[in-house]
């Protein structure tokens, strides 16, 4: 009872096509396909770079201390 049958999906598709038109839906599909293709190529290029330099290590000094009292400055 909770699932939609194929007829429900066909009616929804028909209404969407009437509202947006087939040309706009085709353009949106092409844009989505191009985005997915670009994402896959980007992921593939990221894995092909074993010679890439590692991120630089940040070195610094740590200051240990204790706060004795909290003061507020009035400006």
C-alpha atoms as a printed R data frame, in Angstrom:
   type eleno elety resid chain resno      x      y       z
1  ATOM     1    CA   UNK     A     1  0.000  0.000   0.000
2  ATOM     2    CA   UNK     A     2  2.880  2.385   0.731
3  ATOM     3    CA   UNK     A     3  4.812  1.753  -2.478
4  ATOM     4    CA   UNK     A     4  4.068  3.459  -5.757
5  ATOM     5    CA   UNK     A     5  3.301  1.376  -8.819
6  ATOM     6    CA   UNK     A     6  4.667  1.967 -12.306
7  ATOM     7    CA   UNK     A     7  1.446  3.798 -13.229
8  ATOM     8    CA   UNK     A     8  1.990  6.327 -10.455
9  ATOM     9    CA   UNK     A     9  5.533  7.022 -11.697
10 ATOM    10    CA   UNK     A    10  4.327  7.396 -15.300
11 ATOM    11    CA   UNK     A    11  1.718  9.948 -14.250
12 ATOM    12    CA   UNK     A    12  4.323 11.882 -12.255
13 ATOM    13    CA   UNK     A    13  6.683 11.810 -15.254
14 ATOM    14    CA   UNK     A    14  3.925 13.054 -17.555
15 ATOM    15    CA   UNK     A    15  3.112 15.960 -15.222
16 ATOM    16    CA   UNK     A    16  6.796 16.904 -14.909
17 ATOM    17    CA   UNK     A    17  7.179 16.841 -18.694
18 ATOM    18    CA   UNK     A    18  4.122 19.067 -19.090
19 ATOM    19    CA   UNK     A    19  5.423 21.573 -16.543
20 ATOM    20    CA   UNK     A    20  9.088 21.782 -17.599
21 ATOM    21    CA   UNK     A    21  9.056 20.609 -21.202
22 ATOM    22    CA   UNK     A    22 11.292 18.024 -22.804
23 ATOM    23    CA   UNK     A    23 14.006 20.466 -23.892
24 ATOM    24    CA   UNK     A    24 14.611 21.728 -20.373
25 ATOM    25    CA   UNK     A    25 14.598 18.186 -18.978
26 ATOM    26    CA   UNK     A    26 17.106 17.109 -21.653
27 ATOM    27    CA   UNK     A    27 19.394 20.019 -20.747
28 ATOM    28    CA   UNK     A    28 19.161 19.218 -17.036
29 ATOM    29    CA   UNK     A    29 20.017 15.573 -17.766
30 ATOM    30    CA   UNK     A    30 23.023 16.572 -19.857
31 ATOM    31    CA   UNK     A    31 24.236 18.936 -17.123
32 ATOM    32    CA   UNK     A    32 23.869 16.238 -14.477
33 ATOM    33    CA   UNK     A    33 25.709 13.713 -16.649
34 ATOM    34    CA   UNK     A    34 28.539 16.184 -17.259
35 ATOM    35    CA   UNK     A    35 28.845 16.875 -13.544
36 ATOM    36    CA   UNK     A    36 29.038 13.166 -12.721
37 ATOM    37    CA   UNK     A    37 31.605 12.616 -15.478
38 ATOM    38    CA   UNK     A    38 33.725 15.516 -14.203
39 ATOM    39    CA   UNK     A    39 33.553 14.179 -10.659
40 ATOM    40    CA   UNK     A    40 34.707 10.721 -11.777
41 ATOM    41    CA   UNK     A    41 37.609 12.207 -13.752
42 ATOM    42    CA   UNK     A    42 38.621 14.312 -10.773
43 ATOM    43    CA   UNK     A    43 38.611 11.287  -8.501
44 ATOM    44    CA   UNK     A    44 40.666  9.335 -11.016
45 ATOM    45    CA   UNK     A    45 43.244 12.142 -11.313
46 ATOM    46    CA   UNK     A    46 43.534 12.397  -7.543
47 ATOM    47    CA   UNK     A    47 44.536  8.727  -7.290
48 ATOM    48    CA   UNK     A    48 47.111  8.920 -10.106
49 ATOM    49    CA   UNK     A    49 49.431 11.316  -8.280
50 ATOM    50    CA   UNK     A    50 51.719  9.178  -6.067
51 ATOM    51    CA   UNK     A    51 54.660 11.527  -6.710
52 ATOM    52    CA   UNK     A    52 52.841 14.527  -5.230
53 ATOM    53    CA   UNK     A    53 54.631 16.234  -2.381
54 ATOM    54    CA   UNK     A    54 53.175 15.549   1.061
55 ATOM    55    CA   UNK     A    55 51.614 18.369   3.023
56 ATOM    56    CA   UNK     A    56 54.210 20.432   4.889
57 ATOM    57    CA   UNK     A    57 54.567 19.676   8.581
58 ATOM    58    CA   UNK     A    58 53.747 22.574  10.849
59 ATOM    59    CA   UNK     A    59 56.275 22.974  13.623
60 ATOM    60    CA   UNK     A    60 56.044 25.418  16.426
61 ATOM    61    CA   UNK     A    61 56.487 25.964  20.116
62 ATOM    62    CA   UNK     A    62 53.919 25.030  22.700
63 ATOM    63    CA   UNK     A    63 53.550 27.393  25.622
64 ATOM    64    CA   UNK     A    64 52.499 25.784  28.864
65 ATOM    65    CA   UNK     A    65 50.913 28.026  31.429
66 ATOM    66    CA   UNK     A    66 48.168 28.514  33.924
67 ATOM    67    CA   UNK     A    67 45.529 31.210  34.091
68 ATOM    68    CA   UNK     A    68 45.431 32.632  37.612
69 ATOM    69    CA   UNK     A    69 42.584 35.105  37.218
70 ATOM    70    CA   UNK     A    70 40.299 36.343  34.518
71 ATOM    71    CA   UNK     A    71 40.353 40.075  33.871
72 ATOM    72    CA   UNK     A    72 38.026 42.054  31.684
73 ATOM    73    CA   UNK     A    73 39.178 45.142  29.874
74 ATOM    74    CA   UNK     A    74 36.758 48.042  29.587
75 ATOM    75    CA   UNK     A    75 37.029 49.952  26.371
